[in-house]
Amino acid sequence: MLEIYKIADKNNLIIMMHPDYGQQQAIERILKEYPNVNFLFHGEQMRPYAAEIVGKYPNAYFTI
């Protein structure tokens, strides 16, 4: 997926994903590594930490 994030960064694309339980650290890592890429997250599994992620990273969004 890292190559896709590079393409998204270069072409101003949005990445949408459905993270699974236990992926908070991985999500934070990609948000830091790709600050110019907007990530749209969706899914019940992320709900426990969605507000924290969206509040901390300006390139993170969560759909309801």
Rosetta blueprint (number, residue, H / E / L):
1 M L
2 L H
3 E H
4 I H
5 Y H
6 K H
7 I H
8 A H
9 D H
10 K H
11 N H
12 N L
13 L L
14 I E
15 I E
16 M E
17 M E
18 H L
19 P L
20 D L
21 Y L
22 G L
23 Q L
24 Q H
25 Q H
26 A H
27 I H
28 E H
29 R H
30 I H
31 L H
32 K H
33 E H
34 Y L
35 P L
36 N L
37 V L
38 N E
39 F E
40 L E
41 F E
42 H L
43 G L
44 E H
45 Q H
46 M H
47 R H
48 P H
49 Y H
50 A H
51 A H
52 E H
53 I H
54 V H
55 G H
56 K H
57 Y L
58 P L
59 N L
60 A E
61 Y E
62 F E
63 T L
64 I L
